[in-house]
């Protein structure tokens, strides 16, 4: 290859466009890593509408991990105490097929589970849904999006009648007031934040409010930082609503014509006077009033949120309570306005379109709707009634199924649950009990590989062609521009080959990912996420496009087509929603607080999150030298007041313990972290980054401490908060610095 390739960054949901140049270029030396592998040069794609040529450190260095610690060949073993042996693809696939057939006969379809990932391309997601839900007859497909985005999905669906962020990135540069809650956008979605920050700096009248117990890089840029106590988000939002209603900052015409259920909500917010709310949230009364005034006096309010809202036992309630504020003031469907969920992973949006959670089906359909099930069954050509009427097992319920013996095959792909799941000691014990685990990934070793019976080498970003959808519903084609190492294969090809070997040849006889995508977009026709006008060819020649993009649009000519896509940037511009009567729904929730609140024995609230340079469990970023130097080791942030009480000084090693599961237990987990003493965190709250698993550091796994209690609606675990106790210990901190062991493949 001598020309550049345009693609999408495979990290967060911002969906930045990248331009990748080959290592060998005329007149230039080949750039190589320390092992001598050639490195592809990566830069921002100036033509990409979402990122406009900008790129963060993760995207800029992504090519440096492509050759490192790769899983290249299928591997098998009969039990977890044996070493892996290299096998052929035939041997590995036949073992999987035989196990699937055995489980179907002995336990039924409910004994089969697949746990996927927002790292999938849409084609991977779609084929997995077709195989499991359509042909194997089980809804037991869930993805790690359950851990990051399912509360946003539920919130949008219940308030508007359908999933789908109604905003676009252009709104970042048009808003008068940006309200950021539960998001450290500057570090977790940096290019989105850069666009907002530039607009904010240029326009003095534009206000930025940031709600976060930590004074993050995002909060430092705000006009108003509300450092609320963890778990008081609904108190705060209801308190703002109380003031908006008291002061008359409401759009009564919009509410009368376009919404329902306001009286019940008005009754609830009457119980949240500002004095009470300020006290509960631990903020100043005048700051609460200032936040309400900023919102009420602005013509265009844009809210942004991410994991700090979603990862909660009240996740859906928090999302809907935030949406309520937009419904009160009519801030939706117009430029610069709306509730904007910032997606965590690069194709979590595409996964939602393809039905990639246990409760949904392709085309923004839901499992418990008989018409939706029938539509998908008819499209796939399977008998009516094949798709179960009940949702499948969520990610955590799969772990519980391993504990009880109800899961006979656990297929994990493109994610690392032995680090990322809540209560990972319990998760790891369940994985040890799994009778048959297939682990499909691009890298080895990973923590989850230690619990697998079969390893399947997957082609990753750059090695396969497919599409991804970002947070603003922009779909980008990601072309293959290098060969996979060894015998690695694209995920969708692996799923399709298993399907054919199971006897489902007719439904899975695809010759390319373009054919898979062509079928997928047809199933979206007429749905809110209609992408029926898109194709690999269209995206390859035109560039990224935003849905909805129905099949009739490609017949438009030149500028007419571009204008149509421009006018489609936002959803609900006609102020009609995807509910039976076209009206959005208010939701009335009282704040219930944390599922695992502090007490005298466990007086601190632990919150966890990302760092700027790392991604999830370091499977990729941990192998990039520049990022390792940027974030060399884990840590725990402690407020000086708390540190002084405990006699903890900077870099002291701190042992963190979480609450017991039951009185006879020894606790969920223990972690040890060097102390970082900082005033940038609320007293009584401590923070640990999520990225370090057992391969990268000893006893510094954040999720050894978290619990699996979940939102009852979205079933998303409360990964953001749990009660802990701290104790200073005297072991040298060097024990926390650990190089990952090398693979022997």
C-alpha positions in Angstrom: 0.0 0.0 0.0 1.3 3.4 -0.9 -1.8 5.6 -0.4 -3.3 6.6 2.9 -6.5 5.0 4.3 -9.3 7.0 5.9 -10.9 5.2 8.9 -12.2 5.7 12.4 -10.4 5.7 15.7 -11.2 2.4 17.5 -11.3 3.8 21.1 -14.1 6.1 22.5 -17.5 7.0 21.2 -16.4 10.4 19.9 -15.7 8.6 16.6 -12.7 10.7 15.3 -11.7 10.3 11.7 -8.1 9.0 11.2 -5.9 9.1 8.1 -3.4 6.3 8.2 -0.2 6.2 6.1 1.9 3.1 5.4 5.3 2.7 7.1 7.1 2.7 3.8 6.7 6.1 2.0 8.8 7.4 -0.9 11.9 9.2 0.2 11.3 8.6 3.9 12.8 6.0 6.3 10.5 3.4 7.8 9.4 4.2 11.3 9.8 1.2 13.6 9.1 0.3 17.2 11.6 -1.0 19.7 11.1 -4.6 18.4 11.7 -3.5 14.8 8.1 -3.7 13.7 7.1 -1.0 11.1 4.7 1.5 12.5 1.9 3.0 10.5 1.7 6.8 10.8 -1.7 8.1 12.1 -3.0 11.6 11.9 -6.5 13.2 12.1 -8.7 13.2 9.0 -9.6 16.8 8.3 -12.5 15.8 6.2 -14.3 13.8 8.9 -17.3 15.8 10.1 -17.1 14.7 13.7 -13.5 15.5 14.6 -12.4 18.0 11.9 -8.8 16.6 11.9 -8.3 16.6 15.6 -7.1 13.5 17.4 -6.1 12.6 21.0 -3.0 10.6 22.2 -4.9 7.3 22.0 -5.8 7.7 18.4 -2.4 9.1 17.4 -0.6 6.1 18.9 -3.0 3.3 18.0 -0.9 1.8 15.3 2.0 1.2 17.8 0.1 -1.7 19.3 -0.8 -3.6 16.2 2.1 -6.0 16.2 2.5 -6.5 19.9 1.4 -9.5 21.9 -1.0 -10.7 19.3 -3.0 -13.9 19.4 -2.2 -15.4 16.0 -3.5 -19.0 16.1 -6.4 -21.0 17.6 -5.5 -22.6 20.9 -7.3 -25.2 23.0 -7.0 -27.1 26.3 -9.3 -29.6 28.1 -9.1 -28.0 31.5 -7.9 -24.7 33.0 -5.0 -26.3 34.8 -3.5 -27.4 31.5 -1.4 -25.3 29.1 -2.9 -24.3 25.7 -1.9 -26.2 22.6 -2.1 -24.8 19.1 -4.8 -26.3 16.9 -6.3 -25.7 13.5 -9.4 -23.6 12.9 -11.2 -26.8 11.9 -10.4 -28.4 15.3 -11.4 -25.3 17.2 -14.7 -24.7 15.3 -15.7 -28.3 15.5 -15.2 -28.3 19.2 -17.4 -25.2 19.5 -20.1 -26.6 17.3 -20.2 -29.9 19.1 -20.5 -28.1 22.5 -23.3 -25.9 21.2 -25.2 -28.9 20.0 -24.6 -30.7 23.3 -25.9 -27.8 25.3 -28.9 -27.4 23.1 -29.9 -31.0 23.7 -29.1 -31.2 27.4 -29.8 -27.7 28.7 -31.7 -26.0 25.9 -30.9 -22.7 24.1 -30.9 -20.8 27.5 -27.6 -22.6 28.3 -25.8 -20.7 25.5 -24.4 -17.2 26.2 -22.3 -14.7 24.2 -20.8 -11.6 25.8 -19.7 -9.1 23.1 -18.3 -5.6 22.9 -18.6 -2.1 21.6 -15.3 -2.8 19.9 -17.3 -4.9 17.4 -18.0 -3.4 14.0 -21.7 -3.4 13.1 -21.3 -6.4 10.9 -19.9 -8.4 13.8 -22.8 -7.4 16.0 -25.4 -8.2 13.4 -24.2 -11.7 12.6 -24.0 -12.5 16.3 -27.6 -11.4 16.8 -28.8 -13.4 13.8 -27.0 -16.6 15.0 -28.0 -16.4 18.7 -31.5 -14.8 18.6 -32.6 -15.9 15.2 -31.2 -19.4 14.6 -30.3 -20.7 18.0 -33.4 -19.3 19.6 -31.9 -17.5 22.6 -31.7 -13.8 23.5 -28.6 -14.5 25.6 -26.4 -12.0 23.8 -25.3 -9.1 25.9 -22.3 -6.7 25.4 -20.1 -4.6 27.6 -22.3 -1.7 26.6 -24.5 -3.1 29.4 -21.9 -1.7 31.7 -21.7 1.7 30.1 -24.7 2.8 28.0 -27.8 0.8 28.8 -29.2 3.4 31.2 -29.0 6.0 28.4 -30.8 3.6 26.1 -33.5 3.0 28.6 -33.8 6.7 29.4 -34.2 7.8 25.8 -36.6 4.9 25.1 -38.9 5.7 28.0 -38.9 9.5 27.5 -39.0 9.7 23.7 -40.3 6.3 22.6 -37.0 5.3 21.1 -33.3 5.1 21.6 -31.0 7.5 19.8 -29.2 10.7 20.8 -31.2 13.6 19.4 -28.2 16.0 19.2 -25.1 16.4 17.0 -21.6 17.8 17.6 -22.4 21.0 15.8 -24.6 21.8 18.8 -21.4 22.1 20.9 -20.7 25.3 18.9 -24.2 26.7 19.0 -25.3 26.3 22.6 -25.7 29.1 25.2 -25.4 26.8 28.2 -23.6 23.5 28.4 -24.6 21.4 31.4 -22.2 18.5 31.9 -23.0 15.9 34.5 -21.3 12.6 35.2 -18.8 13.1 32.5 -15.1 14.0 32.6 -15.3 15.0 28.9 -11.9 16.6 28.8 -10.2 13.3 29.5 -12.7 10.7 28.3 -14.1 12.4 25.2 -11.4 15.0 24.5 -12.2 16.0 21.0 -15.8 16.7 21.9 -14.6 18.8 24.8 -12.1 20.7 22.6 -15.0 21.7 20.3 -17.1 22.9 23.3 -14.1 24.6 25.0 -13.2 26.7 21.9 -16.8 27.8 21.6 -16.9 28.6 25.3 -13.7 30.6 25.2 -14.8 32.7 22.2 -18.2 33.6 23.6 -18.4 35.2 27.1 -22.1 34.8 27.3 -21.9 31.0 26.9 -22.0 29.2 30.3 -20.6 25.9 31.2 -21.8 24.0 34.3 -20.0 20.8 35.4 -21.4 18.5 38.0 -18.8 16.1 39.4 -17.5 15.2 42.9 -14.0 15.6 41.5 -12.5 18.8 40.2 -11.4 17.3 36.9 -9.9 18.9 33.9 -13.5 19.3 32.7 -14.5 21.1 35.9 -11.6 23.4 35.8 -12.9 24.9 32.6 -16.4 25.5 34.0 -18.1 28.8 35.0 -19.7 26.8 37.7 -18.5 23.5 39.3 -21.0 21.7 41.5 -19.1 19.1 43.5 -22.1 17.2 44.7 -21.9 14.2 47.0 -22.0 10.9 45.0 -25.6 9.6 44.7 -27.3 13.0 44.9 -27.8 13.6 41.1 -31.6 13.3 41.2 -31.7 15.6 44.3 -29.8 18.2 42.3 -31.8 17.9 39.1 -35.1 18.0 40.9 -33.9 21.0 42.8 -33.0 22.8 39.6 -36.5 21.9 38.2 -38.1 23.3 41.4 -36.4 26.6 40.8 -37.2 26.7 37.1 -40.9 26.2 37.9 -40.9 28.7 40.7 -39.2 31.4 38.6 -41.4 30.7 35.5 -38.5 29.5 33.3 -40.7 26.9 31.5 -42.1 26.5 28.0 -45.8 25.9 28.7 -46.8 25.8 25.0 -44.2 23.1 24.3 -45.3 21.1 27.4 -49.0 21.3 26.5 -48.5 20.3 22.9 -45.6 17.9 23.0 -45.4 16.2 26.4 -47.4 14.1 28.9 -47.3 13.4 32.7 -46.1 16.8 33.9 -48.5 17.0 36.9 -47.0 14.0 38.6 -43.5 15.4 38.0 -44.5 18.8 39.4 -45.8 17.1 42.6 -42.4 15.4 43.1 -40.2 18.4 42.5 -42.3 20.4 45.0 -40.5 18.3 47.7 -37.1 19.6 46.6 -36.8 23.2 47.8 -33.4 24.7 47.3 -32.3 24.8 50.9 -32.9 21.1 51.3 -31.3 20.2 48.0 -28.1 22.3 48.7 -27.8 20.5 52.1 -28.3 17.0 50.6 -25.9 17.6 47.7 -23.2 19.3 49.9 -23.1 22.5 47.7 -23.8 26.2 48.3 -27.3 27.4 48.0 -26.3 30.3 45.7 -24.5 27.9 43.4 -27.6 25.8 43.1 -29.6 29.0 42.3 -26.9 30.1 39.8 -27.1 26.7 38.0 -30.9 27.1 37.6 -30.6 30.7 36.5 -28.0 29.7 33.8 -30.3 27.1 32.5 -33.5 29.2 32.7 -32.0 32.3 31.1 -30.3 30.5 28.2 -32.1 30.2 24.9 -30.2 27.0 23.9 -29.3 24.5 26.6 -27.2 21.4 25.8 -26.7 18.7 28.4 -24.0 16.0 28.2 -23.5 13.0 30.3 -21.7 9.7 30.4 -20.8 6.9 32.9 -21.3 9.1 36.0 -25.0 9.0 35.3 -25.4 5.7 33.6 -23.4 3.4 36.0 -25.8 3.7 38.8 -28.6 1.8 40.6 -30.7 4.8 39.6 -29.2 5.2 36.1 -32.4 5.3 34.1 -34.0 7.6 36.7 -31.1 10.0 36.5 -31.2 10.1 32.7 -34.9 10.7 32.6 -34.7 13.3 35.3 -32.2 15.2 33.3 -34.3 14.9 30.2 -37.2 16.4 32.2 -35.4 19.7 32.4 -35.2 19.8 28.6 -38.9 19.0 28.4 -39.7 21.8 30.9 -37.9 24.4 28.9 -38.4 23.1 25.4 -34.7 22.7 24.8 -34.8 19.9 22.3 -35.1 19.6 18.5 -33.4 22.9 18.0 -29.7 23.8 17.2 -27.6 24.0 20.3 -30.0 22.1 22.5 -30.9 18.7 23.8 -29.9 15.8 26.1 -26.7 14.3 24.6 -25.4 11.0 25.8 -21.7 10.6 25.1 -21.2 7.0 24.1 -18.4 5.1 25.8 -17.1 2.8 23.0 -16.4 3.3 19.3 -19.4 1.3 18.1 -21.7 1.0 21.0 -24.2 3.0 18.9 -23.8 0.6 16.1 -24.4 -2.3 18.5 -27.7 -0.6 19.6 -28.8 -0.3 16.0 -28.0 -4.0 15.4 -29.8 -5.3 18.5 -26.6 -6.0 20.5 -28.1 -6.2 24.0 -30.2 -9.0 25.6 -33.4 -7.0 25.5 -33.3 -5.5 22.0 -33.4 -6.6 18.3 -32.0 -5.0 15.2 -33.5 -1.7 14.0 -34.3 -0.3 17.5 -36.8 -3.1 18.1 -37.4 -4.6 21.5 -37.6 -8.3 22.5 -40.9 -8.0 24.5 -42.8 -6.6 21.5 -44.5 -9.4 19.6 -44.8 -7.4 16.4 -41.0 -6.6 16.5 -40.1 -10.2 17.1 -42.3 -11.3 14.2 -40.8 -8.7 11.9 -37.3 -9.9 12.6 -38.3 -13.6 12.4 -39.9 -13.0 9.0 -36.9 -11.1 7.7 -34.5 -13.8 8.8 -36.7 -16.6 7.5 -37.0 -18.4 10.8 -40.2 -19.9 12.2 -42.5 -17.5 14.1 -41.9 -17.9 17.8 -38.2 -18.7 17.4 -37.1 -15.5 19.2 -38.1 -15.8 22.9 -40.6 -13.3 24.2 -38.4 -12.6 27.3 -35.1 -10.7 27.3 -32.0 -12.8 27.6 -29.4 -12.9 30.3 -27.6 -9.7 31.0 -23.8 -9.7 31.4 -24.0 -10.1 35.2 -26.8 -12.7 34.9 -24.4 -14.7 32.7 -22.0 -14.7 35.6 -24.7 -15.9 37.9 -25.6 -18.6 35.4 -22.1 -19.9 35.5 -22.3 -20.0 39.3 -25.5 -22.1 39.2 -24.5 -24.3 36.3 -27.3 -23.0 34.1 -24.8 -21.8 31.5 -23.1 -24.6 29.5 -21.2 -22.5 26.9 -19.9 -19.0 27.5 -18.5 -17.2 24.4 -16.6 -14.0 25.1 -15.5 -11.7 22.3 -13.5 -8.4 22.2 -13.8 -7.7 25.9 -12.0 -8.5 29.1 -14.6 -9.3 31.9 -12.0 -10.7 34.3 -11.0 -7.0 34.9 -14.0 -5.0 33.8 -17.0 -6.7 35.5 -18.1 -5.6 38.9 -17.1 -7.7 41.9 -14.3 -9.3 39.9 -13.2 -11.8 42.5 -16.7 -13.3 42.3 -16.6 -13.0 38.5 -13.3 -14.8 38.3 -14.6 -17.6 40.6 -17.6 -18.0 38.3 -15.4 -18.1 35.2 -13.4 -20.9 36.9 -16.6 -22.9 37.1 -17.5 -22.5 33.5 -17.6 -25.9 31.8 -16.7 -24.4 28.3 -15.5 -20.9 27.7 -14.6 -19.6 24.2 -12.5 -16.4 24.3 -12.1 -14.5 21.0 -9.6 -11.6 21.0 -6.8 -9.9 19.2 -4.3 -9.9 22.0 -2.7 -12.5 24.3 -2.2 -12.6 27.2 -5.2 -10.9 28.8 -6.7 -11.6 32.2 -9.7 -13.4 30.7 -7.6 -15.7 28.6 -6.6 -17.5 31.9 -10.2 -18.7 32.2 -10.7 -19.9 28.6 -10.8 -23.4 27.1 -10.6 -22.2 23.5 -8.8 -19.1 22.3 -9.8 -17.7 18.8 -7.5 -15.1 17.2 -9.6 -12.1 16.0 -8.6 -9.6 13.3 -8.9 -6.1 14.8 -9.0 -2.5 13.6 -7.1 -2.0 10.4 -7.3 -5.8 9.5 -11.0 -6.0 8.5 -13.6 -3.9 6.8 -16.8 -2.7 8.5 -18.7 0.3 9.8 -19.0 2.0 13.1 -21.4 4.6 14.4 -20.4 7.3 16.8 -22.2 9.3 19.5 -23.8 11.7 17.0 -25.1 8.9 14.8 -22.4 9.4 12.1 -21.6 6.1 10.3 -18.0 5.7 9.1 -16.6 2.9 6.9 -13.4 1.5 8.4 -11.5 -0.3 5.6 -9.0 -3.0 5.9 -5.5 -1.7 5.1 -3.2 -4.4 6.5 -3.3 -8.1 6.7 -4.2 -9.9 10.0 -1.3 -11.6 11.7 -1.1 -15.4 11.6 -4.5 -16.9 11.1 -6.6 -14.2 12.7 -10.1 -13.8 11.3 -12.8 -11.0 11.4 -15.4 -11.7 14.2 -18.3 -11.8 11.8 -16.6 -14.5 9.7 -16.0 -16.6 12.8 -19.7 -16.4 13.8 -20.9 -17.1 10.3 -18.7 -20.1 9.9 -20.0 -21.6 13.2 -23.5 -21.0 11.9 -22.8 -22.8 8.7 -21.3 -25.7 10.5 -24.4 -25.9 12.7 -26.4 -26.4 9.5 -27.6 -22.8 8.9 -25.8 -22.3 5.6 -28.7 -20.5 3.8 -28.8 -17.7 6.4 -25.1 -17.1 6.7 -23.7 -17.5 3.1 -22.0 -14.1 3.1 -18.9 -13.6 1.0 -18.0 -10.2 2.4 -18.7 -7.7 5.2 -20.3 -5.5 2.5 -22.9 -8.2 1.9 -23.5 -8.4 5.7 -24.0 -4.7 5.9 -26.4 -4.7 2.9 -28.6 -7.1 4.7 -28.4 -5.2 8.0 -29.5 -1.9 6.6 -32.6 -3.5 5.0 -33.8 -4.6 8.5 -33.6 -0.9 9.6 -35.9 0.4 6.9 -38.8 2.4 8.4 -37.3 2.3 11.9 -36.0 5.4 13.9 -32.5 4.4 13.0 -33.3 3.9 9.3 -29.9 3.3 7.5 -31.4 1.7 4.4 -29.8 4.2 2.1 -26.3 3.4 3.3 -23.8 0.8 1.9 -20.1 0.2 2.0 -19.9 1.6 -1.5 -21.9 4.8 -0.5 -19.8 5.4 2.6 -16.6 4.7 0.7 -17.3 7.2 -2.0 -19.2 9.9 -0.1 -17.5 9.6 3.3 -19.2 9.4 6.7 -23.0 9.9 6.8 -25.5 10.3 9.6 -28.6 8.3 10.2 -31.5 8.3 9.7 -30.6 7.8 6.0 -33.5 6.1 4.3 -33.1 4.3 0.9 -34.7 7.1 -1.1 -32.0 9.6 -0.4 -29.2 8.1 -2.6 -31.5 9.0 -5.6 -31.1 12.6 -4.8 -28.5 14.6 -6.8 -25.3 16.1 -5.4 -26.0 19.3 -3.4 -29.6 18.2 -2.8 -28.5 15.1 -1.1 -25.9 16.9 1.0 -28.6 19.4 2.1 -31.0 16.6 3.0 -28.3 15.1 5.3 -27.5 18.4 6.8 -31.1 19.0 7.8 -31.2 15.6 9.4 -28.5 16.3 11.9 -31.0 16.4 14.8 -33.9 14.2 15.8 -37.3 15.5 16.8 -37.0 18.8 14.9 -40.8 18.6 14.3 -41.3 18.1 18.0 -43.0 14.8 17.5 -41.6 11.8 19.3 -41.6 8.0 18.7 -44.4 7.4 21.2 -47.9 6.2 20.2 -49.3 9.8 20.6 -46.1 11.6 19.5 -45.6 13.2 22.9 -42.5 12.9 25.1 -43.0 11.6 28.7 -42.0 13.3 31.9 -40.8 10.9 34.6 -41.3 11.5 38.4 -38.5 10.1 40.5 -37.4 10.7 44.1 -33.7 10.3 44.9 -33.0 6.9 46.4 -29.3 7.4 46.9 -26.5 4.9 46.6 -27.1 1.2 46.7 -24.0 0.8 48.8 -23.9 3.9 51.0 -21.1 4.8 53.5 -21.5 4.2 57.2 -19.2 4.3 60.3 -17.3 1.2 59.3 -17.1 2.0 55.6 -17.0 5.8 55.7 -15.8 6.7 52.2 -17.4 6.5 48.8 -15.1 5.0 46.1 -15.7 6.2 42.6 -13.8 4.8 39.6 -13.2 6.1 36.0 -10.9 6.6 33.1 -7.6 8.4 32.6 -6.9 10.4 29.4 -4.3 8.1 27.9 -5.6 4.6 28.8 -8.5 2.7 27.4 -10.5 0.2 29.4 -8.3 -2.7 30.7 -5.1 -1.7 28.8 -5.3 -4.6 26.4 -4.1 -2.2 23.7 -2.9 1.0 25.4 -0.8 -0.9 28.0 1.4 -2.0 25.1 2.1 1.5 23.9 5.3 3.1 25.4 4.2 6.7 25.3 1.0 6.0 27.2 2.7 3.8 29.7 5.0 6.7 30.5 2.1 9.1 30.7 0.2 6.8 33.2 2.9 4.6 34.8 0.9 3.2 37.8 -2.4 3.2 39.5 -3.3 5.6 42.5 -6.0 6.6 44.8 -7.1 10.3 45.1 -7.8 11.4 48.7 -8.8 14.8 50.0 -6.1 16.3 52.4 -8.7 16.5 55.2 -9.3 12.7 55.0 -5.7 11.9 54.5 -4.7 13.9 57.6 -7.2 12.0 59.8 -5.8 8.7 58.6 -2.1 9.8 58.8 -1.7 9.2 55.0 0.9 11.2 53.1 1.6 11.5 49.4 2.7 8.1 47.8 1.9 6.2 51.0 0.4 2.8 50.2 -3.3 2.7 51.1 -5.3 -0.5 51.5 -8.9 -0.2 50.4 -11.6 -2.6 51.5 -15.2 -2.8 50.4 -18.2 -3.9 52.4 -18.9 -7.6 53.1 -21.4 -9.4 50.9 -23.0 -11.0 54.0 -22.0 -11.1 57.7 -20.0 -14.3 57.3 -18.0 -13.2 54.3 -14.6 -11.5 54.2 -15.7 -8.7 51.9 -15.9 -8.2 48.2 -12.3 -7.3 47.7 -9.2 -5.5 48.7 -7.0 -3.1 46.8 -3.7 -1.4 47.4 -2.9 2.0 45.8 -0.3 4.8 46.3 -2.0 7.9 47.7 -2.4 11.0 45.6 -3.4 13.8 48.1 -5.5 16.4 46.2 -8.1 19.0 46.9 -9.6 18.2 43.6 -11.9 15.6 45.2 -14.8 16.0 47.6 -14.1 15.1 51.2 -15.5 11.6 51.9 -15.0 10.5 48.3 -11.9 8.7 46.9 -11.1 7.9 43.3 -9.3 5.0 41.6 -8.7 4.6 37.8 -10.2 1.5 36.3 -7.5 0.3 33.9 -5.1 -1.9 36.0 -5.8 -5.6 36.0 -3.7 -8.4 37.4 -1.4 -8.5 34.3 -0.4 -4.8 34.9 -0.3 -4.3 38.6 -0.6 -6.3 41.8 -3.6 -5.8 44.0 -4.7 -2.6 42.2 -7.9 -3.8 40.5 -10.6 -1.2 41.0 -13.4 -3.7 40.3 -12.3 -6.0 43.1 -14.1 -3.4 45.2 -17.3 -2.6 43.2 -20.6 -4.4 43.6 -23.1 -5.8 41.0 -26.3 -4.0 42.3 -27.9 -2.6 39.1 -30.6 -0.2 37.9 -33.8 -2.1 37.9 -34.8 -0.7 34.5 -31.6 -0.7 32.5 -29.9 -3.5 34.5 -26.7 -1.5 34.4 -24.4 -2.1 37.5 -23.5 0.8 39.8 -19.8 0.7 39.0 -19.4 4.4 39.9 -19.9 4.2 43.7 -19.4 1.8 46.6 -18.6 2.2 50.3 -15.0 1.5 51.4 -12.7 1.8 54.3 -9.0 3.0 54.0 -5.9 2.1 56.0 -2.3 3.1 55.6 0.1 0.2 55.1 3.9 0.2 55.0 4.7 -2.1 52.0 6.9 -0.5 49.3 4.9 0.9 46.4 7.3 -0.7 43.9 5.2 -3.8 44.3 2.5 -2.1 42.2 4.7 -1.7 39.2 4.5 -4.8 37.2 5.2 -5.7 33.5 2.6 -7.9 31.8 3.8 -11.5 31.3 4.6 -12.4 27.7 2.5 -14.8 25.7 3.8 -18.2 24.8 1.9 -19.0 21.6 
